[in-house]
Amino acid sequence: MLRGGRERLRPILMTAITILVGLVPIAVQRPALAGMYYYSMALVIMGGLVVSTFLTTLLLPTAATLAEDSFAAGGW
């Protein structure tokens, strides 16, 4: 679990940061197309990306490790 986390952390963070940086101009400039504003969509995507990155990199491996340890100890 630790080795896999070390190997995958950098690509996951690089992808998430690239998308976040790409959405910053939309969130800051608040552009409109045909009278519709898209900055709220950019903010929602950015928030979802931050939450999902956190869950994928920290919570999911922790839950998998705890479940694996619980099964190995005969707790279930």
PDB file of N, CA, C, O and CB in Angstrom:
ATOM      1  N   MET A   1       0.827  -1.185   0.000  1.00  0.00           N
ATOM      2  CA  MET A   1       0.000   0.000   0.000  1.00  0.00           C
ATOM      3  C   MET A   1       0.878   1.259   0.000  1.00  0.00           C
ATOM      4  O   MET A   1       0.580   2.223  -0.705  1.00  0.00           O
ATOM      5  CB  MET A   1      -0.944  -0.007   1.213  1.00  0.00           C
ATOM      6  N   LEU A   2       1.929   1.248   0.769  1.00  0.00           N
ATOM      7  CA  LEU A   2       2.801   2.429   0.833  1.00  0.00           C
ATOM      8  C   LEU A   2       3.548   2.649  -0.470  1.00  0.00           C
ATOM      9  O   LEU A   2       3.659   3.779  -0.944  1.00  0.00           O
ATOM     10  CB  LEU A   2       3.797   2.290   1.977  1.00  0.00           C
ATOM     11  N   ARG A   3       4.062   1.568  -1.052  1.00  0.00           N
ATOM     12  CA  ARG A   3       4.802   1.700  -2.307  1.00  0.00           C
ATOM     13  C   ARG A   3       3.881   2.178  -3.432  1.00  0.00           C
ATOM     14  O   ARG A   3       4.259   3.034  -4.231  1.00  0.00           O
ATOM     15  CB  ARG A   3       5.457   0.359  -2.689  1.00  0.00           C
ATOM     16  N   GLY A   4       2.690   1.626  -3.485  1.00  0.00           N
ATOM     17  CA  GLY A   4       1.732   2.046  -4.498  1.00  0.00           C
ATOM     18  C   GLY A   4       1.320   3.495  -4.316  1.00  0.00           C
ATOM     19  O   GLY A   4       1.153   4.231  -5.288  1.00  0.00           O
ATOM     20  N   GLY A   5       1.157   3.901  -3.059  1.00  0.00           N
ATOM     21  CA  GLY A   5       0.819   5.292  -2.786  1.00  0.00           C
ATOM     22  C   GLY A   5       1.913   6.249  -3.210  1.00  0.00           C
ATOM     23  O   GLY A   5       1.639   7.313  -3.764  1.00  0.00           O
ATOM     24  N   ARG A   6       3.144   5.873  -2.951  1.00  0.00           N
ATOM     25  CA  ARG A   6       4.275   6.715  -3.358  1.00  0.00           C
ATOM     26  C   ARG A   6       4.364   6.825  -4.871  1.00  0.00           C
ATOM     27  O   ARG A   6       4.655   7.897  -5.402  1.00  0.00           O
ATOM     28  CB  ARG A   6       5.588   6.158  -2.800  1.00  0.00           C
ATOM     29  N   GLU A   7       4.114   5.724  -5.567  1.00  0.00           N
ATOM     30  CA  GLU A   7       4.228   5.725  -7.027  1.00  0.00           C
ATOM     31  C   GLU A   7       3.091   6.496  -7.695  1.00  0.00           C
ATOM     32  O   GLU A   7       3.305   7.115  -8.737  1.00  0.00           O
ATOM     33  CB  GLU A   7       4.252   4.296  -7.548  1.00  0.00           C
ATOM     34  N   ARG A   8       1.914   6.474  -7.133  1.00  0.00           N
ATOM     35  CA  ARG A   8       0.742   7.086  -7.768  1.00  0.00           C
ATOM     36  C   ARG A   8       0.439   8.494  -7.292  1.00  0.00           C
ATOM     37  O   ARG A   8      -0.323   9.201  -7.951  1.00  0.00           O
ATOM     38  CB  ARG A   8      -0.452   6.235  -7.533  1.00  0.00           C
ATOM     39  N   LEU A   9       1.003   8.931  -6.177  1.00  0.00           N
ATOM     40  CA  LEU A   9       0.678  10.242  -5.631  1.00  0.00           C
ATOM     41  C   LEU A   9       1.045  11.372  -6.580  1.00  0.00           C
ATOM     42  O   LEU A   9       0.234  12.268  -6.815  1.00  0.00           O
ATOM     43  CB  LEU A   9       1.379  10.439  -4.313  1.00  0.00           C
ATOM     44  N   ARG A  10       2.236  11.344  -7.121  1.00  0.00           N
ATOM     45  CA  ARG A  10       2.691  12.428  -7.995  1.00  0.00           C
ATOM     46  C   ARG A  10       1.818  12.569  -9.246  1.00  0.00           C
ATOM     47  O   ARG A  10       1.393  13.684  -9.548  1.00  0.00           O
ATOM     48  CB  ARG A  10       4.139  12.190  -8.403  1.00  0.00           C
ATOM     49  N   PRO A  11       1.528  11.480  -9.996  1.00  0.00           N
ATOM     50  CA  PRO A  11       0.663  11.656 -11.172  1.00  0.00           C
ATOM     51  C   PRO A  11      -0.749  12.141 -10.819  1.00  0.00           C
ATOM     52  O   PRO A  11      -1.333  12.935 -11.557  1.00  0.00           O
ATOM     53  CB  PRO A  11       0.567  10.347 -11.930  1.00  0.00           C
ATOM     54  N   ILE A  12      -1.290  11.671  -9.706  1.00  0.00           N
ATOM     55  CA  ILE A  12      -2.630  12.114  -9.306  1.00  0.00           C
ATOM     56  C   ILE A  12      -2.621  13.603  -8.990  1.00  0.00           C
ATOM     57  O   ILE A  12      -3.493  14.342  -9.448  1.00  0.00           O
ATOM     58  CB  ILE A  12      -3.130  11.312  -8.084  1.00  0.00           C
ATOM     59  N   LEU A  13      -1.645  14.045  -8.213  1.00  0.00           N
ATOM     60  CA  LEU A  13      -1.565  15.465  -7.855  1.00  0.00           C
ATOM     61  C   LEU A  13      -1.268  16.347  -9.069  1.00  0.00           C
ATOM     62  O   LEU A  13      -1.814  17.444  -9.185  1.00  0.00           O
ATOM     63  CB  LEU A  13      -0.490  15.677  -6.790  1.00  0.00           C
ATOM     64  N   MET A  14      -0.412  15.877  -9.968  1.00  0.00           N
ATOM     65  CA  MET A  14      -0.105  16.662 -11.163  1.00  0.00           C
ATOM     66  C   MET A  14      -1.342  16.839 -12.034  1.00  0.00           C
ATOM     67  O   MET A  14      -1.568  17.927 -12.565  1.00  0.00           O
ATOM     68  CB  MET A  14       1.012  15.995 -11.969  1.00  0.00           C
ATOM     69  N   THR A  15      -2.142  15.796 -12.190  1.00  0.00           N
ATOM     70  CA  THR A  15      -3.355  15.883 -12.986  1.00  0.00           C
ATOM     71  C   THR A  15      -4.362  16.828 -12.333  1.00  0.00           C
ATOM     72  O   THR A  15      -4.951  17.673 -13.007  1.00  0.00           O
ATOM     73  CB  THR A  15      -3.971  14.494 -13.175  1.00  0.00           C
ATOM     74  N   ALA A  16      -4.559  16.685 -11.030  1.00  0.00           N
ATOM     75  CA  ALA A  16      -5.524  17.532 -10.327  1.00  0.00           C
ATOM     76  C   ALA A  16      -5.100  19.000 -10.363  1.00  0.00           C
ATOM     77  O   ALA A  16      -5.927  19.877 -10.610  1.00  0.00           O
ATOM     78  CB  ALA A  16      -5.682  17.065  -8.872  1.00  0.00           C
ATOM     79  N   ILE A  17      -3.833  19.269 -10.123  1.00  0.00           N
ATOM     80  CA  ILE A  17      -3.351  20.656 -10.118  1.00  0.00           C
ATOM     81  C   ILE A  17      -3.447  21.268 -11.508  1.00  0.00           C
ATOM     82  O   ILE A  17      -3.769  22.449 -11.636  1.00  0.00           O
ATOM     83  CB  ILE A  17      -1.901  20.723  -9.614  1.00  0.00           C
ATOM     84  N   THR A  18      -3.175  20.488 -12.553  1.00  0.00           N
ATOM     85  CA  THR A  18      -3.278  20.994 -13.916  1.00  0.00           C
ATOM     86  C   THR A  18      -4.711  21.412 -14.230  1.00  0.00           C
ATOM     87  O   THR A  18      -4.939  22.472 -14.812  1.00  0.00           O
ATOM     88  CB  THR A  18      -2.802  19.935 -14.918  1.00  0.00           C
ATOM     89  N   ILE A  19      -5.667  20.587 -13.847  1.00  0.00           N
ATOM     90  CA  ILE A  19      -7.066  20.919 -14.095  1.00  0.00           C
ATOM     91  C   ILE A  19      -7.480  22.141 -13.273  1.00  0.00           C
ATOM     92  O   ILE A  19      -8.170  23.025 -13.780  1.00  0.00           O
ATOM     93  CB  ILE A  19      -7.972  19.718 -13.763  1.00  0.00           C
ATOM     94  N   LEU A  20      -7.060  22.193 -12.008  1.00  0.00           N
ATOM     95  CA  LEU A  20      -7.400  23.345 -11.168  1.00  0.00           C
ATOM     96  C   LEU A  20      -6.840  24.639 -11.749  1.00  0.00           C
ATOM     97  O   LEU A  20      -7.536  25.653 -11.786  1.00  0.00           O
ATOM     98  CB  LEU A  20      -6.873  23.140  -9.745  1.00  0.00           C
ATOM     99  N   VAL A  21      -5.598  24.612 -12.198  1.00  0.00           N
ATOM    100  CA  VAL A  21      -4.974  25.809 -12.778  1.00  0.00           C
ATOM    101  C   VAL A  21      -5.691  26.206 -14.067  1.00  0.00           C
ATOM    102  O   VAL A  21      -5.844  27.394 -14.354  1.00  0.00           O
ATOM    103  CB  VAL A  21      -3.467  25.562 -13.054  1.00  0.00           C
ATOM    104  N   GLY A  22      -6.130  25.216 -14.842  1.00  0.00           N
ATOM    105  CA  GLY A  22      -6.863  25.518 -16.066  1.00  0.00           C
ATOM    106  C   GLY A  22      -8.231  26.127 -15.815  1.00  0.00           C
ATOM    107  O   GLY A  22      -8.731  26.879 -16.652  1.00  0.00           O
ATOM    108  N   LEU A  23      -8.844  25.820 -14.685  1.00  0.00           N
ATOM    109  CA  LEU A  23     -10.164  26.364 -14.373  1.00  0.00           C
ATOM    110  C   LEU A  23     -10.113  27.710 -13.661  1.00  0.00           C
ATOM    111  O   LEU A  23     -11.132  28.394 -13.578  1.00  0.00           O
ATOM    112  CB  LEU A  23     -10.922  25.388 -13.528  1.00  0.00           C
ATOM    113  N   VAL A  24      -8.971  28.100 -13.154  1.00  0.00           N
ATOM    114  CA  VAL A  24      -8.849  29.368 -12.426  1.00  0.00           C
ATOM    115  C   VAL A  24      -9.258  30.568 -13.288  1.00  0.00           C
ATOM    116  O   VAL A  24      -9.986  31.426 -12.790  1.00  0.00           O
ATOM    117  CB  VAL A  24      -7.412  29.553 -11.932  1.00  0.00           C
ATOM    118  N   PRO A  25      -8.834  30.676 -14.548  1.00  0.00           N
ATOM    119  CA  PRO A  25      -9.264  31.838 -15.341  1.00  0.00           C
ATOM    120  C   PRO A  25     -10.787  31.918 -15.505  1.00  0.00           C
ATOM    121  O   PRO A  25     -11.345  33.015 -15.523  1.00  0.00           O
ATOM    122  CB  PRO A  25      -8.611  31.792 -16.715  1.00  0.00           C
ATOM    123  N   ILE A  26     -11.454  30.790 -15.624  1.00  0.00           N
ATOM    124  CA  ILE A  26     -12.911  30.800 -15.751  1.00  0.00           C
ATOM    125  C   ILE A  26     -13.546  31.273 -14.450  1.00  0.00           C
ATOM    126  O   ILE A  26     -14.502  32.049 -14.467  1.00  0.00           O
ATOM    127  CB  ILE A  26     -13.436  29.399 -16.128  1.00  0.00           C
ATOM    128  N   ALA A  27     -13.018  30.806 -13.323  1.00  0.00           N
ATOM    129  CA  ALA A  27     -13.589  31.184 -12.030  1.00  0.00           C
ATOM    130  C   ALA A  27     -13.312  32.644 -11.698  1.00  0.00           C
ATOM    131  O   ALA A  27     -14.133  33.284 -11.042  1.00  0.00           O
ATOM    132  CB  ALA A  27     -13.037  30.291 -10.927  1.00  0.00           C
ATOM    133  N   VAL A  28     -12.188  33.184 -12.129  1.00  0.00           N
ATOM    134  CA  VAL A  28     -11.806  34.548 -11.772  1.00  0.00           C
ATOM    135  C   VAL A  28     -12.432  35.579 -12.724  1.00  0.00           C
ATOM    136  O   VAL A  28     -12.949  36.601 -12.271  1.00  0.00           O
ATOM    137  CB  VAL A  28     -10.279  34.684 -11.783  1.00  0.00           C
ATOM    138  N   GLN A  29     -12.389  35.322 -14.019  1.00  0.00           N
ATOM    139  CA  GLN A  29     -12.851  36.307 -14.997  1.00  0.00           C
ATOM    140  C   GLN A  29     -14.370  36.307 -15.170  1.00  0.00           C
ATOM    141  O   GLN A  29     -14.933  37.289 -15.654  1.00  0.00           O
ATOM    142  CB  GLN A  29     -12.194  36.049 -16.331  1.00  0.00           C
ATOM    143  N   ARG A  30     -15.028  35.236 -14.788  1.00  0.00           N
ATOM    144  CA  ARG A  30     -16.484  35.106 -14.901  1.00  0.00           C
ATOM    145  C   ARG A  30     -16.974  35.387 -16.313  1.00  0.00           C
ATOM    146  O   ARG A  30     -17.756  36.315 -16.524  1.00  0.00           O
ATOM    147  CB  ARG A  30     -17.172  36.046 -13.926  1.00  0.00           C
ATOM    148  N   PRO A  31     -16.520  34.588 -17.294  1.00  0.00           N
ATOM    149  CA  PRO A  31     -16.953  34.821 -18.676  1.00  0.00           C
ATOM    150  C   PRO A  31     -18.412  34.406 -18.883  1.00  0.00           C
ATOM    151  O   PRO A  31     -18.949  33.581 -18.143  1.00  0.00           O
ATOM    152  CB  PRO A  31     -16.049  34.055 -19.652  1.00  0.00           C
ATOM    153  N   ALA A  32     -19.039  34.994 -19.902  1.00  0.00           N
ATOM    154  CA  ALA A  32     -20.423  34.665 -20.229  1.00  0.00           C
ATOM    155  C   ALA A  32     -20.499  34.276 -21.702  1.00  0.00           C
ATOM    156  O   ALA A  32     -19.785  34.827 -22.540  1.00  0.00           O
ATOM    157  CB  ALA A  32     -21.376  35.861 -19.917  1.00  0.00           C
ATOM    158  N   LEU A  33     -21.361  33.336 -21.999  1.00  0.00           N
ATOM    159  CA  LEU A  33     -21.604  32.915 -23.374  1.00  0.00           C
ATOM    160  C   LEU A  33     -23.112  32.824 -23.545  1.00  0.00           C
ATOM    161  O   LEU A  33     -23.766  32.031 -22.868  1.00  0.00           O
ATOM    162  CB  LEU A  33     -20.895  31.542 -23.706  1.00  0.00           C
ATOM    163  N   ALA A  34     -23.656  33.613 -24.427  1.00  0.00           N
ATOM    164  CA  ALA A  34     -25.097  33.669 -24.685  1.00  0.00           C
ATOM    165  C   ALA A  34     -25.873  34.017 -23.411  1.00  0.00           C
ATOM    166  O   ALA A  34     -26.963  33.493 -23.177  1.00  0.00           O
ATOM    167  CB  ALA A  34     -25.589  32.327 -25.252  1.00  0.00           C
ATOM    168  N   GLY A  35     -25.313  34.890 -22.608  1.00  0.00           N
ATOM    169  CA  GLY A  35     -25.994  35.339 -21.403  1.00  0.00           C
ATOM    170  C   GLY A  35     -25.896  34.395 -20.218  1.00  0.00           C
ATOM    171  O   GLY A  35     -26.483  34.668 -19.171  1.00  0.00           O
ATOM    172  N   MET A  36     -25.179  33.304 -20.352  1.00  0.00           N
ATOM    173  CA  MET A  36     -25.022  32.351 -19.239  1.00  0.00           C
ATOM    174  C   MET A  36     -23.610  32.457 -18.691  1.00  0.00           C
ATOM    175  O   MET A  36     -22.638  32.521 -19.445  1.00  0.00           O
ATOM    176  CB  MET A  36     -25.324  30.887 -19.697  1.00  0.00           C
ATOM    177  N   TYR A  37     -23.510  32.474 -17.376  1.00  0.00           N
ATOM    178  CA  TYR A  37     -22.206  32.554 -16.723  1.00  0.00           C
ATOM    179  C   TYR A  37     -21.734  31.148 -16.363  1.00  0.00           C
ATOM    180  O   TYR A  37     -22.510  30.323 -15.881  1.00  0.00           O
ATOM    181  CB  TYR A  37     -22.274  33.453 -15.456  1.00  0.00           C
ATOM    182  N   TYR A  38     -20.463  30.890 -16.603  1.00  0.00           N
ATOM    183  CA  TYR A  38     -19.913  29.561 -16.381  1.00  0.00           C
ATOM    184  C   TYR A  38     -18.966  29.491 -15.193  1.00  0.00           C
ATOM    185  O   TYR A  38     -18.383  28.436 -14.942  1.00  0.00           O
ATOM    186  CB  TYR A  38     -19.201  29.103 -17.608  1.00  0.00           C
ATOM    187  N   TYR A  39     -18.798  30.574 -14.461  1.00  0.00           N
ATOM    188  CA  TYR A  39     -17.863  30.539 -13.338  1.00  0.00           C
ATOM    189  C   TYR A  39     -18.359  29.652 -12.214  1.00  0.00           C
ATOM    190  O   TYR A  39     -17.551  29.058 -11.500  1.00  0.00           O
ATOM    191  CB  TYR A  39     -17.621  31.936 -12.815  1.00  0.00           C
ATOM    192  N   SER A  40     -19.669  29.547 -12.037  1.00  0.00           N
ATOM    193  CA  SER A  40     -20.182  28.672 -10.982  1.00  0.00           C
ATOM    194  C   SER A  40     -19.900  27.201 -11.307  1.00  0.00           C
ATOM    195  O   SER A  40     -19.632  26.405 -10.408  1.00  0.00           O
ATOM    196  CB  SER A  40     -21.698  28.894 -10.790  1.00  0.00           C
ATOM    197  N   MET A  41     -19.959  26.847 -12.584  1.00  0.00           N
ATOM    198  CA  MET A  41     -19.629  25.486 -12.983  1.00  0.00           C
ATOM    199  C   MET A  41     -18.147  25.198 -12.709  1.00  0.00           C
ATOM    200  O   MET A  41     -17.794  24.106 -12.263  1.00  0.00           O
ATOM    201  CB  MET A  41     -19.959  25.266 -14.477  1.00  0.00           C
ATOM    202  N   ALA A  42     -17.293  26.178 -12.978  1.00  0.00           N
ATOM    203  CA  ALA A  42     -15.865  25.996 -12.718  1.00  0.00           C
ATOM    204  C   ALA A  42     -15.600  25.823 -11.227  1.00  0.00           C
ATOM    205  O   ALA A  42     -14.764  25.010 -10.834  1.00  0.00           O
ATOM    206  CB  ALA A  42     -15.066  27.187 -13.261  1.00  0.00           C
ATOM    207  N   LEU A  43     -16.307  26.583 -10.398  1.00  0.00           N
ATOM    208  CA  LEU A  43     -16.128  26.457  -8.949  1.00  0.00           C
ATOM    209  C   LEU A  43     -16.585  25.087  -8.447  1.00  0.00           C
ATOM    210  O   LEU A  43     -15.938  24.491  -7.586  1.00  0.00           O
ATOM    211  CB  LEU A  43     -16.900  27.563  -8.221  1.00  0.00           C
ATOM    212  N   VAL A  44     -17.685  24.596  -8.979  1.00  0.00           N
ATOM    213  CA  VAL A  44     -18.181  23.277  -8.572  1.00  0.00           C
ATOM    214  C   VAL A  44     -17.211  22.186  -8.999  1.00  0.00           C
ATOM    215  O   VAL A  44     -16.936  21.268  -8.225  1.00  0.00           O
ATOM    216  CB  VAL A  44     -19.574  23.011  -9.171  1.00  0.00           C
ATOM    217  N   ILE A  45     -16.697  22.270 -10.200  1.00  0.00           N
ATOM    218  CA  ILE A  45     -15.730  21.281 -10.684  1.00  0.00           C
ATOM    219  C   ILE A  45     -14.459  21.327  -9.847  1.00  0.00           C
ATOM    220  O   ILE A  45     -13.908  20.283  -9.498  1.00  0.00           O
ATOM    221  CB  ILE A  45     -15.397  21.524 -12.171  1.00  0.00           C
ATOM    222  N   MET A  46     -13.994  22.518  -9.524  1.00  0.00           N
ATOM    223  CA  MET A  46     -12.788  22.650  -8.704  1.00  0.00           C
ATOM    224  C   MET A  46     -13.003  22.055  -7.311  1.00  0.00           C
ATOM    225  O   MET A  46     -12.139  21.337  -6.808  1.00  0.00           O
ATOM    226  CB  MET A  46     -12.377  24.129  -8.590  1.00  0.00           C
ATOM    227  N   GLY A  47     -14.131  22.343  -6.693  1.00  0.00           N
ATOM    228  CA  GLY A  47     -14.423  21.789  -5.372  1.00  0.00           C
ATOM    229  C   GLY A  47     -14.534  20.272  -5.401  1.00  0.00           C
ATOM    230  O   GLY A  47     -13.998  19.589  -4.529  1.00  0.00           O
ATOM    231  N   GLY A  48     -15.222  19.753  -6.394  1.00  0.00           N
ATOM    232  CA  GLY A  48     -15.348  18.300  -6.521  1.00  0.00           C
ATOM    233  C   GLY A  48     -14.014  17.625  -6.763  1.00  0.00           C
ATOM    234  O   GLY A  48     -13.762  16.534  -6.253  1.00  0.00           O
ATOM    235  N   LEU A  49     -13.165  18.268  -7.535  1.00  0.00           N
ATOM    236  CA  LEU A  49     -11.845  17.708  -7.807  1.00  0.00           C
ATOM    237  C   LEU A  49     -10.988  17.681  -6.549  1.00  0.00           C
ATOM    238  O   LEU A  49     -10.281  16.703  -6.304  1.00  0.00           O
ATOM    239  CB  LEU A  49     -11.144  18.507  -8.901  1.00  0.00           C
ATOM    240  N   VAL A  50     -11.041  18.729  -5.758  1.00  0.00           N
ATOM    241  CA  VAL A  50     -10.265  18.773  -4.514  1.00  0.00           C
ATOM    242  C   VAL A  50     -10.750  17.689  -3.550  1.00  0.00           C
ATOM    243  O   VAL A  50      -9.940  16.982  -2.949  1.00  0.00           O
ATOM    244  CB  VAL A  50     -10.372  20.173  -3.850  1.00  0.00           C
ATOM    245  N   VAL A  51     -12.063  17.560  -3.404  1.00  0.00           N
ATOM    246  CA  VAL A  51     -12.620  16.550  -2.495  1.00  0.00           C
ATOM    247  C   VAL A  51     -12.308  15.143  -2.978  1.00  0.00           C
ATOM    248  O   VAL A  51     -11.895  14.291  -2.192  1.00  0.00           O
ATOM    249  CB  VAL A  51     -14.133  16.729  -2.357  1.00  0.00           C
ATOM    250  N   SER A  52     -12.505  14.898  -4.268  1.00  0.00           N
ATOM    251  CA  SER A  52     -12.246  13.546  -4.780  1.00  0.00           C
ATOM    252  C   SER A  52     -10.764  13.190  -4.729  1.00  0.00           C
ATOM    253  O   SER A  52     -10.418  12.032  -4.498  1.00  0.00           O
ATOM    254  CB  SER A  52     -12.754  13.421  -6.213  1.00  0.00           C
ATOM    255  N   THR A  53      -9.890  14.162  -4.939  1.00  0.00           N
ATOM    256  CA  THR A  53      -8.456  13.893  -4.830  1.00  0.00           C
ATOM    257  C   THR A  53      -8.088  13.539  -3.391  1.00  0.00           C
ATOM    258  O   THR A  53      -7.305  12.619  -3.155  1.00  0.00           O
ATOM    259  CB  THR A  53      -7.639  15.111  -5.308  1.00  0.00           C
ATOM    260  N   PHE A  54      -8.650  14.267  -2.438  1.00  0.00           N
ATOM    261  CA  PHE A  54      -8.420  13.965  -1.028  1.00  0.00           C
ATOM    262  C   PHE A  54      -8.910  12.557  -0.685  1.00  0.00           C
ATOM    263  O   PHE A  54      -8.204  11.784  -0.038  1.00  0.00           O
ATOM    264  CB  PHE A  54      -9.120  15.004  -0.137  1.00  0.00           C
ATOM    265  N   LEU A  55     -10.117  12.238  -1.123  1.00  0.00           N
ATOM    266  CA  LEU A  55     -10.687  10.924  -0.818  1.00  0.00           C
ATOM    267  C   LEU A  55      -9.884   9.802  -1.473  1.00  0.00           C
ATOM    268  O   LEU A  55      -9.670   8.751  -0.869  1.00  0.00           O
ATOM    269  CB  LEU A  55     -12.147  10.859  -1.277  1.00  0.00           C
ATOM    270  N   THR A  56      -9.446  10.026  -2.697  1.00  0.00           N
ATOM    271  CA  THR A  56      -8.708   8.997  -3.424  1.00  0.00           C
ATOM    272  C   THR A  56      -7.325   8.759  -2.842  1.00  0.00           C
ATOM    273  O   THR A  56      -6.871   7.618  -2.767  1.00  0.00           O
ATOM    274  CB  THR A  56      -8.586   9.376  -4.878  1.00  0.00           C
ATOM    275  N   THR A  57      -6.651   9.828  -2.427  1.00  0.00           N
ATOM    276  CA  THR A  57      -5.265   9.677  -1.983  1.00  0.00           C
ATOM    277  C   THR A  57      -5.129   9.341  -0.503  1.00  0.00           C
ATOM    278  O   THR A  57      -4.149   8.711  -0.107  1.00  0.00           O
ATOM    279  CB  THR A  57      -4.507  10.934  -2.271  1.00  0.00           C
ATOM    280  N   LEU A  58      -6.087   9.744   0.319  1.00  0.00           N
ATOM    281  CA  LEU A  58      -5.948   9.526   1.757  1.00  0.00           C
ATOM    282  C   LEU A  58      -6.989   8.566   2.333  1.00  0.00           C
ATOM    283  O   LEU A  58      -6.635   7.583   2.984  1.00  0.00           O
ATOM    284  CB  LEU A  58      -6.037  10.840   2.473  1.00  0.00           C
ATOM    285  N   LEU A  59      -8.252   8.844   2.099  1.00  0.00           N
ATOM    286  CA  LEU A  59      -9.308   8.088   2.762  1.00  0.00           C
ATOM    287  C   LEU A  59      -9.446   6.667   2.215  1.00  0.00           C
ATOM    288  O   LEU A  59      -9.589   5.723   2.993  1.00  0.00           O
ATOM    289  CB  LEU A  59     -10.623   8.818   2.620  1.00  0.00           C
ATOM    290  N   LEU A  60      -9.405   6.502   0.909  1.00  0.00           N
ATOM    291  CA  LEU A  60      -9.567   5.173   0.315  1.00  0.00           C
ATOM    292  C   LEU A  60      -8.463   4.198   0.714  1.00  0.00           C
ATOM    293  O   LEU A  60      -8.781   3.079   1.118  1.00  0.00           O
ATOM    294  CB  LEU A  60      -9.610   5.290  -1.185  1.00  0.00           C
ATOM    295  N   PRO A  61      -7.176   4.563   0.623  1.00  0.00           N
ATOM    296  CA  PRO A  61      -6.144   3.631   1.085  1.00  0.00           C
ATOM    297  C   PRO A  61      -6.234   3.331   2.584  1.00  0.00           C
ATOM    298  O   PRO A  61      -5.963   2.210   3.015  1.00  0.00           O
ATOM    299  CB  PRO A  61      -4.775   4.190   0.766  1.00  0.00           C
ATOM    300  N   THR A  62      -6.615   4.340   3.373  1.00  0.00           N
ATOM    301  CA  THR A  62      -6.755   4.117   4.813  1.00  0.00           C
ATOM    302  C   THR A  62      -7.870   3.121   5.096  1.00  0.00           C
ATOM    303  O   THR A  62      -7.699   2.209   5.905  1.00  0.00           O
ATOM    304  CB  THR A  62      -7.032   5.441   5.542  1.00  0.00           C
ATOM    305  N   ALA A  63      -9.000   3.288   4.438  1.00  0.00           N
ATOM    306  CA  ALA A  63     -10.118   2.371   4.636  1.00  0.00           C
ATOM    307  C   ALA A  63      -9.761   0.958   4.166  1.00  0.00           C
ATOM    308  O   ALA A  63     -10.122  -0.021   4.819  1.00  0.00           O
ATOM    309  CB  ALA A  63     -11.360   2.878   3.890  1.00  0.00           C
ATOM    310  N   ALA A  64      -9.060   0.851   3.050  1.00  0.00           N
ATOM    311  CA  ALA A  64      -8.658  -0.468   2.552  1.00  0.00           C
ATOM    312  C   ALA A  64      -7.693  -1.144   3.522  1.00  0.00           C
ATOM    313  O   ALA A  64      -7.810  -2.342   3.781  1.00  0.00           O
ATOM    314  CB  ALA A  64      -8.010  -0.344   1.162  1.00  0.00           C
ATOM    315  N   THR A  65      -6.745  -0.384   4.057  1.00  0.00           N
ATOM    316  CA  THR A  65      -5.791  -0.950   5.007  1.00  0.00           C
ATOM    317  C   THR A  65      -6.482  -1.393   6.292  1.00  0.00           C
ATOM    318  O   THR A  65      -6.190  -2.469   6.815  1.00  0.00           O
ATOM    319  CB  THR A  65      -4.697   0.066   5.327  1.00  0.00           C
ATOM    320  N   LEU A  66      -7.391  -0.575   6.800  1.00  0.00           N
ATOM    321  CA  LEU A  66      -8.115  -0.944   8.012  1.00  0.00           C
ATOM    322  C   LEU A  66      -8.974  -2.185   7.793  1.00  0.00           C
ATOM    323  O   LEU A  66      -9.034  -3.053   8.664  1.00  0.00           O
ATOM    324  CB  LEU A  66      -8.984   0.216   8.479  1.00  0.00           C
ATOM    325  N   ALA A  67      -9.633  -2.279   6.655  1.00  0.00           N
ATOM    326  CA  ALA A  67     -10.444  -3.456   6.362  1.00  0.00           C
ATOM    327  C   ALA A  67      -9.577  -4.690   6.218  1.00  0.00           C
ATOM    328  O   ALA A  67      -9.926  -5.760   6.715  1.00  0.00           O
ATOM    329  CB  ALA A  67     -11.263  -3.241   5.094  1.00  0.00           C
ATOM    330  N   GLU A  68      -8.451  -4.549   5.542  1.00  0.00           N
ATOM    331  CA  GLU A  68      -7.540  -5.679   5.360  1.00  0.00           C
ATOM    332  C   GLU A  68      -6.990  -6.147   6.703  1.00  0.00           C
ATOM    333  O   GLU A  68      -6.927  -7.350   6.956  1.00  0.00           O
ATOM    334  CB  GLU A  68      -6.385  -5.297   4.417  1.00  0.00           C
ATOM    335  N   ASP A  69      -6.597  -5.227   7.556  1.00  0.00           N
ATOM    336  CA  ASP A  69      -6.091  -5.589   8.880  1.00  0.00           C
ATOM    337  C   ASP A  69      -7.169  -6.236   9.736  1.00  0.00           C
ATOM    338  O   ASP A  69      -6.897  -7.157  10.506  1.00  0.00           O
ATOM    339  CB  ASP A  69      -5.540  -4.361   9.586  1.00  0.00           C
ATOM    340  N   SER A  70      -8.389  -5.747   9.593  1.00  0.00           N
ATOM    341  CA  SER A  70      -9.494  -6.317  10.353  1.00  0.00           C
ATOM    342  C   SER A  70      -9.771  -7.746   9.928  1.00  0.00           C
ATOM    343  O   SER A  70      -9.997  -8.609  10.775  1.00  0.00           O
ATOM    344  CB  SER A  70     -10.746  -5.471  10.187  1.00  0.00           C
ATOM    345  N   PHE A  71      -9.759  -8.007   8.635  1.00  0.00           N
ATOM    346  CA  PHE A  71      -9.979  -9.372   8.141  1.00  0.00           C
ATOM    347  C   PHE A  71      -8.818 -10.295   8.531  1.00  0.00           C
ATOM    348  O   PHE A  71      -9.033 -11.461   8.863  1.00  0.00           O
ATOM    349  CB  PHE A  71     -10.155  -9.363   6.610  1.00  0.00           C
ATOM    350  N   ALA A  72      -7.592  -9.769   8.489  1.00  0.00           N
ATOM    351  CA  ALA A  72      -6.423 -10.579   8.831  1.00  0.00           C
ATOM    352  C   ALA A  72      -6.405 -10.935  10.319  1.00  0.00           C
ATOM    353  O   ALA A  72      -5.916 -11.999  10.694  1.00  0.00           O
ATOM    354  CB  ALA A  72      -5.137  -9.837   8.455  1.00  0.00           C
ATOM    355  N   ALA A  73      -6.931 -10.059  11.156  1.00  0.00           N
ATOM    356  CA  ALA A  73      -6.945 -10.312  12.594  1.00  0.00           C
ATOM    357  C   ALA A  73      -8.102 -11.202  12.994  1.00  0.00           C
ATOM    358  O   ALA A  73      -8.196 -11.614  14.150  1.00  0.00           O
ATOM    359  CB  ALA A  73      -7.013  -9.007  13.358  1.00  0.00           C
ATOM    360  N   GLY A  74      -8.985 -11.506  12.057  1.00  0.00           N
ATOM    361  CA  GLY A  74     -10.117 -12.364  12.363  1.00  0.00           C
ATOM    362  C   GLY A  74     -11.256 -11.636  13.035  1.00  0.00           C
ATOM    363  O   GLY A  74     -12.095 -12.247  13.696  1.00  0.00           O
ATOM    364  N   GLY A  75     -11.281 -10.326  12.862  1.00  0.00           N
ATOM    365  CA  GLY A  75     -12.322  -9.518  13.475  1.00  0.00           C
ATOM    366  C   GLY A  75     -13.680  -9.687  12.810  1.00  0.00           C
ATOM    367  O   GLY A  75     -14.701  -9.352  13.411  1.00  0.00           O
ATOM    368  N   TRP A  76     -13.716 -10.201  11.579  1.00  0.00           N
ATOM    369  CA  TRP A  76     -14.972 -10.344  10.863  1.00  0.00           C
ATOM    370  C   TRP A  76     -15.245 -11.786  10.717  1.00  0.00           C
ATOM    371  O   TRP A  76     -16.263 -12.166  10.139  1.00  0.00           O
ATOM    372  CB  TRP A  76     -14.949  -9.654   9.501  1.00  0.00           C
TER     373      TRP A  76
END
